Amino acid sequence: MLSVALVLAGAALVTAGTVTAGDGDIEVLEMSAESRFPDGIRFTITVRSTDEIDDIRVIFRKVGGPRGSAYRVFEFEPGTLITADAFLKGAGNNYIPPGTKIEYSFEIRDKGGGVHRTPDQEFIYDDIRFEWQTVSDGLITVYYSEADGEDMAQTVLEAAQGALERMAPTLGIEPIEPLRIVTYSNYTNMESAIPFRSQAVRDQLRTEGIAFTDERVLLVHSRDASVKGTVAHEFIHLLVAEATGRANAVVPSWLNEGLAESGNEFAGEDYAAALRYGAETGQLNPLWYQRTFVGTPEQIIIAYGQGESVVNYLISEYGASSIARLLKTIRVTLDIDEALQEVYGFDQHGLDAEWREAIGLEPLPTPESPEAKSQPDPATENPPTPTAKPTKIPTAVFSPAPEDTPPPNTAGSGQDRKASGGCNAPIGGADQGAVTDPALPLLLGGLLAMLVYRRSRPGSP
């Protein structure tokens, strides 16, 4: 493992030669990509030709992501010597996380019919507020600043590498594209690097980690006490996306989050308490209602415990190799019920019934029964806010419930908390201020929730 500096000042400068095309000579004198984080990337080119140049565009793609390439057209007055730039937005709806690797090239055309395409170049879109160094192990690279130091970066790297070694065989993958983790030792600095959140959300919740599956990038607050659990949990989300490809969007939350926590080496028994509480209070929703976790923070915490338990059941009863077959089948069917039926011989209802019997509960009525049809679908009754980018899905950490099973409660200091690998925590305690939003009474009652971000991305930058 070797520590190296990133590209100086977040820019890549390249020179290119001449290509003769048709009856014109096009010569690229200089070209560059420069990070203007958090606003985006500026592409600049200087080019000349014997004929007037009338079209320049930059063609780019995110390296390792599932989506194709896109382009931006330069605006300039035609001429034989041109210096021009184009800007790729990286904020708002076009948010690009720091650490994203971009592959780009330029295409130049002149009025004489000359066409020139430059060789592909790679560029890391970095947070230019800091000078970054790296530690690497295989495909995983951790970016860290001087404030973190190499020891902390090594801790993050080992947590991610451990998650990869444990979960790659279970998920049936052998990653070949790099995965990157950007660490922030200061929470304020990290908060300004993540996607926009409303003031109400920022006042109550702090992001500890966030995974961007299209970009194969994880951002993490490295000074949080549960950083190893956060890294492992979020890194597994990147691996699930690798296993499912374009089908990742149809993987239900109970499976995705269940896998992330089932494979989390640093998870405790926290979710077992949530599961027990949900079972004893009748709050375990059917799996077919959990394509997305919605509801109150308490209900969503229970859903995490349920998802972890269901995944553990599938592994214990049918073997870890069945998970790889399931994810591979989802890539083909794009439907969880069809995939379950092909791999296990039952759909979500059958799995839900088997799992409930295994933990000592009565199976639910079939979805076609009058009793089931009279129950509303929580995902329909409480849909996620369609404009939220990303959709916010809470997970939680809390201490095991006592025998009388009151609601899960984790009031206490950060040192008291057990890490289950989520990525956000509510702001509270003497050093962080109080939760003040009256719309979240469960948080006022001491419920400790964490948020995991799942992104809904546009088709291209």
Backbone torsions as a table, in degrees:
resi	resn	phi	psi	omega
1	MET	NA	136.1	-170.5
2	LEU	-133.7	134.0	175.6
3	SER	-90.1	128.2	178.8
4	VAL	-137.9	158.7	178.4
5	ALA	-84.8	147.7	174.2
6	LEU	-74.6	174.4	178.5
7	VAL	-56.6	131.2	-175.8
8	LEU	-57.6	128.8	174.4
9	ALA	60.0	22.9	175.7
10	GLY	64.2	30.5	-178.1
11	ALA	-132.4	150.4	175.1
12	ALA	-124.0	122.5	-177.3
13	LEU	-114.3	127.7	-175.9
14	VAL	-133.7	143.6	171.6
15	THR	-111.7	151.8	-177.9
16	ALA	-137.4	163.9	-176.5
17	GLY	-99.1	-154.9	-173.9
18	THR	-106.6	141.1	173.2
19	VAL	-127.4	129.3	177.6
20	THR	-92.6	126.0	-178.9
21	ALA	-135.7	124.4	-178.3
22	GLY	63.6	-132.5	-178.9
23	ASP	-105.6	23.8	179.5
24	GLY	-131.5	151.6	176.4
25	ASP	-108.6	123.9	178.7
26	ILE	-112.8	125.2	-179.8
27	GLU	-124.1	119.4	176.2
28	VAL	-88.7	116.7	-177.4
29	LEU	-87.6	-35.7	-178.1
30	GLU	-161.5	146.3	175.4
31	MET	-151.1	149.5	-176.6
32	SER	-156.4	159.8	169.7
33	ALA	-126.8	133.9	-174.6
34	GLU	-133.8	128.7	175.8
35	SER	-71.9	129.2	171.6
36	ARG	-118.8	39.7	-176.8
37	PHE	-51.1	137.4	6.2
38	PRO	-93.6	8.2	-173.7
39	ASP	-77.6	-33.1	-179.6
40	GLY	151.3	-154.3	-174.5
41	ILE	-124.2	131.7	175.8
42	ARG	-103.2	122.9	174.7
43	PHE	-101.4	131.9	-178.6
44	THR	-130.1	142.8	178.9
45	ILE	-144.9	144.1	170.4
46	THR	-121.4	126.3	-172.4
47	VAL	-147.7	150.3	175.7
48	ARG	-139.8	160.2	-178.9
49	SER	-155.7	159.7	176.2
50	THR	-71.5	-24.2	174.3
51	ASP	-105.6	160.6	179.1
52	GLU	-63.0	132.0	175.3
53	ILE	-85.3	127.2	-176.0
54	ASP	-125.1	-0.7	178.8
55	ASP	-153.2	124.6	173.7
56	ILE	-134.3	134.4	175.7
57	ARG	-142.7	152.9	175.4
58	VAL	-109.0	131.6	-178.5
59	ILE	-110.7	130.0	-173.2
60	PHE	-144.7	160.8	174.3
61	ARG	-153.6	159.6	175.6
62	LYS	-86.6	121.3	-176.4
63	VAL	-67.9	128.9	177.3
64	GLY	89.8	-12.6	-179.6
65	GLY	-82.2	165.6	-176.4
66	PRO	-82.9	-10.0	-172.4
67	ARG	-93.7	159.6	-178.5
68	GLY	-79.4	-168.4	-177.7
69	SER	-87.3	164.6	175.9
70	ALA	-138.6	177.0	179.4
71	TYR	-148.5	161.3	173.0
72	ARG	-126.6	138.8	179.0
73	VAL	-95.5	133.3	177.4
74	PHE	-78.1	143.2	174.7
75	GLU	-103.9	125.6	-179.0
76	PHE	-165.6	162.4	173.2
77	GLU	-83.8	130.1	-179.4
78	PRO	-54.7	144.5	-179.9
79	GLY	-173.8	177.6	-179.6
80	THR	-92.1	-15.4	174.9
81	LEU	-132.9	114.8	-172.4
82	ILE	-126.1	132.9	163.9
83	THR	-121.1	122.0	-174.8
84	ALA	-146.6	162.2	176.0
85	ASP	-139.2	159.5	176.7
86	ALA	-135.6	150.0	-174.6
87	PHE	-120.1	129.9	174.5
88	LEU	-103.0	114.1	-178.0
89	LYS	-65.8	142.6	179.7
90	GLY	-126.0	11.9	-177.9
91	ALA	-123.5	172.9	179.2
92	GLY	62.7	-135.5	-179.8
93	ASN	-67.2	-17.3	179.3
94	ASN	-102.4	24.2	-175.1
95	TYR	-51.7	133.4	173.7
96	ILE	-122.7	123.7	-179.4
97	PRO	-72.8	147.0	173.2
98	PRO	-61.3	145.1	-176.4
99	GLY	97.8	-7.7	178.9
100	THR	-69.1	132.9	176.2
101	LYS	-95.2	126.4	-179.1
102	ILE	-112.1	132.2	171.5
103	GLU	-104.2	129.9	-175.1
104	TYR	-142.6	159.0	172.9
105	SER	-152.2	164.6	179.8
106	PHE	-113.7	144.2	173.9
107	GLU	-122.2	126.2	-176.5
108	ILE	-122.9	135.7	177.3
109	ARG	-128.3	142.6	174.6
110	ASP	-119.5	171.1	-174.7
111	LYS	-72.6	-12.3	175.0
112	GLY	-85.1	2.7	-179.9
113	GLY	94.0	2.0	178.4
114	GLY	-70.7	138.8	178.3
115	VAL	-134.6	129.6	179.0
116	HIS	-133.5	130.7	175.7
117	ARG	-117.1	121.4	-179.2
118	THR	-74.9	157.4	175.3
119	PRO	-61.9	154.4	178.1
120	ASP	-66.0	139.8	174.7
121	GLN	-123.5	153.7	176.7
122	GLU	-114.0	145.8	-174.3
123	PHE	-146.4	135.3	175.7
124	ILE	-96.9	122.0	176.9
125	TYR	-81.9	102.1	-173.1
126	ASP	-111.9	163.5	176.8
127	ASP	-78.9	104.9	-170.6
128	ILE	-75.6	1.0	176.4
129	ARG	-72.4	-16.9	-173.5
130	PHE	-130.9	156.2	169.6
131	GLU	-93.0	122.7	-172.5
132	TRP	-103.5	146.7	169.9
133	GLN	-124.2	169.0	-176.9
134	THR	-134.4	151.8	162.3
135	VAL	-126.3	143.4	-174.6
136	SER	-135.3	153.3	172.4
137	ASP	-149.0	106.0	-177.5
138	GLY	64.4	-124.2	-176.7
139	LEU	-83.0	-11.6	-172.7
140	ILE	-97.6	129.2	175.5
141	THR	-125.4	131.7	177.0
142	VAL	-107.9	126.3	176.5
143	TYR	-98.0	129.7	-178.0
144	TYR	-142.1	152.9	177.4
145	SER	-99.6	173.2	-178.7
146	GLU	-59.2	-32.8	-178.7
147	ALA	-62.8	-30.3	178.9
148	ASP	-80.6	-47.2	-176.9
149	GLY	83.7	159.2	-175.3
150	GLU	-69.2	-31.0	-179.9
151	ASP	-61.8	-45.0	178.2
152	MET	-65.1	-41.9	178.1
153	ALA	-60.6	-37.4	178.5
154	GLN	-65.6	-38.3	177.0
155	THR	-60.7	-45.1	178.5
156	VAL	-64.0	-43.6	180.0
157	LEU	-60.8	-43.9	-178.8
158	GLU	-65.8	-36.8	177.5
159	ALA	-64.3	-42.0	179.2
160	ALA	-69.2	-42.4	-180.0
161	GLN	-63.9	-38.5	177.0
162	GLY	-62.8	-41.4	178.2
163	ALA	-63.4	-39.8	178.3
164	LEU	-64.1	-45.8	-178.5
165	GLU	-65.2	-36.5	-179.2
166	ARG	-75.4	-41.0	-168.2
167	MET	-97.3	-21.3	-179.0
168	ALA	-56.8	-46.1	177.8
169	PRO	-64.7	-39.4	-179.9
170	THR	-64.1	-39.1	-178.4
171	LEU	-85.2	-9.1	177.3
172	GLY	73.2	37.8	-177.3
173	ILE	-126.2	154.9	170.6
174	GLU	-133.8	84.6	-174.8
175	PRO	-56.7	141.7	177.2
176	ILE	-122.6	-13.6	179.2
177	GLU	-97.9	145.1	-178.4
178	PRO	-62.5	151.7	172.9
179	LEU	-124.6	138.4	-172.0
180	ARG	-124.6	142.2	177.9
181	ILE	-124.9	126.1	177.7
182	VAL	-108.7	123.5	-176.4
183	THR	-104.2	143.4	175.5
184	TYR	-125.6	120.8	179.3
185	SER	-79.4	-24.1	-179.2
186	ASN	-106.9	123.9	-175.2
187	TYR	-64.7	-37.8	179.6
188	THR	-59.9	-40.3	178.2
189	ASN	-64.9	-39.9	179.2
190	MET	-68.2	-40.6	-178.0
191	GLU	-59.3	-36.3	179.8
192	SER	-76.6	-7.8	-179.2
193	ALA	-100.1	-10.9	-176.4
194	ILE	-95.6	169.5	-178.6
195	PRO	-60.4	159.6	-177.8
196	PHE	-59.0	137.5	171.5
197	ARG	-131.3	149.3	179.7
198	SER	-64.1	159.2	179.6
199	GLN	-61.0	-37.8	179.5
200	ALA	-60.7	-41.6	178.8
201	VAL	-68.1	-44.2	-178.6
202	ARG	-63.5	-31.9	179.7
203	ASP	-69.5	-22.8	-172.7
204	GLN	-111.6	-27.2	-171.0
205	LEU	-130.4	138.3	177.4
206	ARG	-116.7	130.9	-177.5
207	THR	-78.7	123.0	178.1
208	GLU	-98.0	-22.8	178.8
209	GLY	-167.9	149.7	-180.0
210	ILE	-150.7	128.5	-177.7
211	ALA	-102.8	136.0	176.2
212	PHE	-116.5	102.1	-170.6
213	THR	-69.9	-36.6	-179.9
214	ASP	-64.6	-37.1	-176.7
215	GLU	-92.5	-8.5	-178.4
216	ARG	58.5	44.0	-176.1
217	VAL	-128.8	141.1	174.7
218	LEU	-125.6	127.6	171.9
219	LEU	-102.2	139.4	-176.8
220	VAL	-145.0	141.7	172.2
221	HIS	-83.6	106.7	-168.6
222	SER	-76.1	-16.9	-176.3
223	ARG	-94.3	3.3	175.7
224	ASP	-73.6	144.0	-176.7
225	ALA	-61.6	-28.1	-176.4
226	SER	-100.6	27.9	-172.4
227	VAL	-59.7	-37.3	-178.1
228	LYS	-66.4	-40.3	177.1
229	GLY	-67.4	-39.1	178.4
230	THR	-63.3	-46.2	179.8
231	VAL	-60.5	-47.3	-178.4
232	ALA	-61.2	-47.9	-178.6
233	HIS	-60.2	-50.8	-177.0
234	GLU	-69.8	-34.0	179.5
235	PHE	-66.1	-34.8	177.5
236	ILE	-64.1	-33.0	174.9
237	HIS	-60.3	-39.7	176.2
238	LEU	-62.2	-37.9	-179.1
239	LEU	-71.5	-38.1	176.5
240	VAL	-62.3	-40.6	177.6
241	ALA	-63.4	-37.0	176.4
242	GLU	-62.7	-41.0	-177.2
243	ALA	-71.4	-29.7	-174.1
244	THR	-104.7	-15.9	177.5
245	GLY	59.4	-133.3	-178.8
246	ARG	-65.1	-17.8	179.3
247	ALA	-80.3	-1.9	-177.5
248	ASN	-57.0	-31.6	-178.0
249	ALA	-66.5	-21.5	-178.5
250	VAL	-100.4	-0.1	175.7
251	VAL	-70.1	120.5	-177.2
252	PRO	-67.7	155.4	-177.2
253	SER	-60.7	-36.8	-177.5
254	TRP	-61.2	-32.4	179.5
255	LEU	-82.5	-46.2	-177.3
256	ASN	-63.5	-50.2	-179.2
257	GLU	-72.6	-33.0	176.7
258	GLY	-62.7	-41.4	177.0
259	LEU	-65.5	-41.7	-178.1
260	ALA	-62.5	-35.9	-178.8
261	GLU	-89.3	-32.4	176.9
262	SER	-62.0	-34.7	-179.1
263	GLY	-93.2	6.0	-177.6
264	ASN	-82.5	108.9	-178.1
265	GLU	-61.6	-25.3	-173.6
266	PHE	-102.6	11.8	177.0
267	ALA	-78.0	143.5	176.0
268	GLY	-98.8	-148.0	179.8
269	GLU	-98.7	18.2	-172.9
270	ASP	-59.0	-45.9	-175.4
271	TYR	-72.2	-21.8	175.0
272	ALA	-61.7	-36.1	177.7
273	ALA	-66.4	-41.4	178.4
274	ALA	-64.4	-41.3	179.2
275	LEU	-62.3	-45.0	180.0
276	ARG	-63.1	-42.5	178.4
277	TYR	-63.0	-43.4	179.3
278	GLY	-64.3	-38.1	179.4
279	ALA	-67.2	-42.3	-176.3
280	GLU	-75.7	-19.5	179.2
281	THR	-107.7	8.4	176.5
282	GLY	67.6	35.1	-176.2
283	GLN	-112.6	22.8	177.5
284	LEU	-91.7	104.8	179.3
285	ASN	-70.9	153.1	174.0
286	PRO	-60.2	149.9	-179.8
287	LEU	-61.5	-35.0	-177.2
288	TRP	-70.7	-5.8	172.5
289	TYR	-96.8	4.3	-171.8
290	GLN	-118.5	38.6	172.3
291	ARG	-65.5	-29.6	171.4
292	THR	-136.9	137.4	177.9
293	PHE	-77.2	120.0	177.0
294	VAL	-136.5	168.7	179.5
295	GLY	118.7	-161.9	178.6
296	THR	-74.2	160.9	175.4
297	PRO	-52.9	-40.4	179.5
298	GLU	-61.9	-44.2	-179.1
299	GLN	-65.6	-36.6	-178.3
300	ILE	-72.8	-36.8	175.4
301	ILE	-60.4	-43.8	177.5
302	ILE	-60.9	-39.7	179.6
303	ALA	-61.4	-36.3	176.4
304	TYR	-64.0	-44.4	177.1
305	GLY	-61.7	-39.2	178.9
306	GLN	-66.1	-44.9	180.0
307	GLY	-60.8	-43.7	178.2
308	GLU	-61.2	-43.1	-178.3
309	SER	-66.3	-40.7	-179.7
310	VAL	-64.9	-43.1	178.5
311	VAL	-63.4	-43.1	177.0
312	ASN	-61.1	-35.6	177.7
313	TYR	-65.1	-45.6	179.6
314	LEU	-60.0	-41.7	-178.8
315	ILE	-68.4	-43.2	-177.5
316	SER	-70.2	-35.5	-176.1
317	GLU	-86.8	-35.1	-171.3
318	TYR	-121.0	-0.6	176.7
319	GLY	91.0	149.2	-179.0
320	ALA	-63.3	-30.0	-178.6
321	SER	-65.4	-21.3	179.5
322	SER	-68.1	-27.4	179.1
323	ILE	-66.4	-43.0	177.5
324	ALA	-60.8	-41.7	178.7
325	ARG	-65.0	-38.4	-180.0
326	LEU	-62.8	-48.5	-178.3
327	LEU	-66.3	-37.2	177.0
328	LYS	-64.2	-38.3	180.0
329	THR	-70.8	-35.9	177.4
330	ILE	-60.8	-34.9	178.5
331	ARG	-59.9	-30.6	-177.5
332	VAL	-89.4	-47.1	-174.1
333	THR	-81.3	-28.3	-173.9
334	LEU	56.4	28.8	-177.8
335	ASP	-149.7	124.6	-175.5
336	ILE	-67.4	-38.4	-178.8
337	ASP	-67.2	-43.0	178.3
338	GLU	-63.7	-39.8	-179.6
339	ALA	-66.0	-45.1	177.3
340	LEU	-60.0	-42.6	-178.3
341	GLN	-62.1	-42.6	-178.1
342	GLU	-68.4	-38.3	-175.2
343	VAL	-85.6	-42.6	-172.4
344	TYR	-111.7	-18.5	-177.8
345	GLY	90.8	10.6	174.9
346	PHE	-144.9	159.4	176.4
347	ASP	-95.9	-164.5	-178.6
348	GLN	-63.6	-34.2	178.0
349	HIS	-65.6	-44.1	178.8
350	GLY	-62.8	-41.3	177.7
351	LEU	-64.6	-44.3	-180.0
352	ASP	-59.2	-42.6	-179.3
353	ALA	-66.0	-46.5	179.7
354	GLU	-60.1	-46.0	-177.5
355	TRP	-64.2	-42.6	179.1
356	ARG	-62.1	-42.0	177.4
357	GLU	-62.7	-36.5	-178.4
358	ALA	-66.2	-29.8	179.8
359	ILE	-101.1	10.9	173.3
360	GLY	87.9	22.3	178.5
361	LEU	-110.8	157.9	175.9
362	GLU	-76.1	136.9	175.2
363	PRO	-62.2	153.3	178.6
364	LEU	-80.5	162.4	173.8
365	PRO	-60.4	152.6	178.2
366	THR	-63.2	153.9	-179.5
367	PRO	-58.8	-25.4	-178.4
368	GLU	-84.2	-10.4	-176.3
369	SER	-72.6	154.0	178.8
370	PRO	-58.2	-35.9	-179.5
371	GLU	-63.5	-43.3	-178.4
372	ALA	-70.4	-39.0	-177.8
373	LYS	-66.2	-23.1	-179.5
374	SER	-80.6	-10.0	-179.0
375	GLN	-91.2	132.4	179.1
376	PRO	-72.0	150.5	175.1
377	ASP	-81.4	116.4	-179.0
378	PRO	-55.7	-33.9	-179.1
379	ALA	-68.7	-23.4	176.6
380	THR	-88.7	-40.1	-179.0
381	GLU	-69.8	-32.3	-178.1
382	ASN	-129.6	65.6	-177.0
383	PRO	-67.7	150.2	175.2
384	PRO	-62.5	151.5	177.7
385	THR	-61.5	120.7	-172.5
386	PRO	-65.9	-22.9	-178.4
387	THR	-89.7	-6.2	-177.4
388	ALA	-72.1	125.7	174.8
389	LYS	-131.7	108.5	0.1
390	PRO	-87.4	168.1	171.7
391	THR	-64.5	136.0	-174.8
392	LYS	-100.4	124.2	-176.0
393	ILE	-124.5	106.9	-177.3
394	PRO	-70.4	146.4	164.3
395	THR	-129.0	-179.7	-171.3
396	ALA	-150.2	164.8	167.6
397	VAL	-131.3	137.3	176.6
398	PHE	-162.9	162.8	-178.0
399	SER	-77.8	152.8	178.6
400	PRO	-56.4	140.1	-177.7
401	ALA	-75.8	146.9	175.3
402	PRO	-71.3	179.1	-171.8
403	GLU	-61.8	-31.7	-179.1
404	ASP	-81.0	-2.7	170.9
405	THR	51.9	65.4	169.9
406	PRO	-73.9	174.6	179.0
407	PRO	-58.3	146.8	178.5
408	PRO	-54.9	138.2	-175.2
409	ASN	-147.5	130.8	178.4
410	THR	-129.6	31.4	177.7
411	ALA	-55.9	137.9	-180.0
412	GLY	148.6	179.6	-177.1
413	SER	-78.2	167.2	177.4
414	GLY	-60.5	-30.9	179.8
415	GLN	-69.6	-22.6	-179.0
416	ASP	-81.8	-18.6	-171.3
417	ARG	-74.1	145.5	173.2
418	LYS	-100.1	137.2	-174.6
419	ALA	-88.2	124.0	174.3
420	SER	-110.9	5.5	169.7
421	GLY	91.5	19.4	173.2
422	GLY	-79.3	-169.0	-176.3
423	CYS	-126.0	-7.8	178.1
424	ASN	-135.1	153.9	178.2
425	ALA	-134.5	148.0	176.8
426	PRO	-69.5	147.5	177.6
427	ILE	-80.3	125.0	-178.9
428	GLY	-171.0	175.0	-179.9
429	GLY	92.5	168.9	-173.8
430	ALA	-62.3	-30.6	-174.9
431	ASP	-96.6	-0.9	-174.6
432	GLN	-127.4	-2.1	-178.3
433	GLY	89.4	178.8	-175.1
434	ALA	-111.9	153.2	172.3
435	VAL	-76.1	127.4	-172.2
436	THR	-119.7	-5.4	-176.1
437	ASP	-74.9	116.9	-179.2
438	PRO	-68.0	-12.1	179.4
439	ALA	-77.2	-6.0	-179.2
440	LEU	-121.7	67.2	-177.5
441	PRO	-63.4	-27.9	179.3
442	LEU	-66.8	-35.1	175.8
443	LEU	-68.3	-37.8	177.1
444	LEU	-63.2	-29.8	179.3
445	GLY	-78.7	-1.8	175.6
446	GLY	107.8	8.1	-179.8
447	LEU	-72.2	129.6	-179.8
448	LEU	-102.0	110.4	-178.8
449	ALA	-114.3	152.1	176.1
450	MET	-127.7	149.9	-177.3
451	LEU	-106.2	139.4	170.8
452	VAL	-116.4	131.5	-176.9
453	TYR	-95.0	130.8	169.5
454	ARG	-120.2	125.3	-170.6
455	ARG	-91.1	143.8	169.4
456	SER	-109.1	110.5	-169.3
457	ARG	-106.5	147.4	173.1
458	PRO	-68.2	166.1	-175.8
459	GLY	-65.1	-27.0	177.3
460	SER	-155.0	161.8	-178.6
461	PRO	-60.7	NA	NA
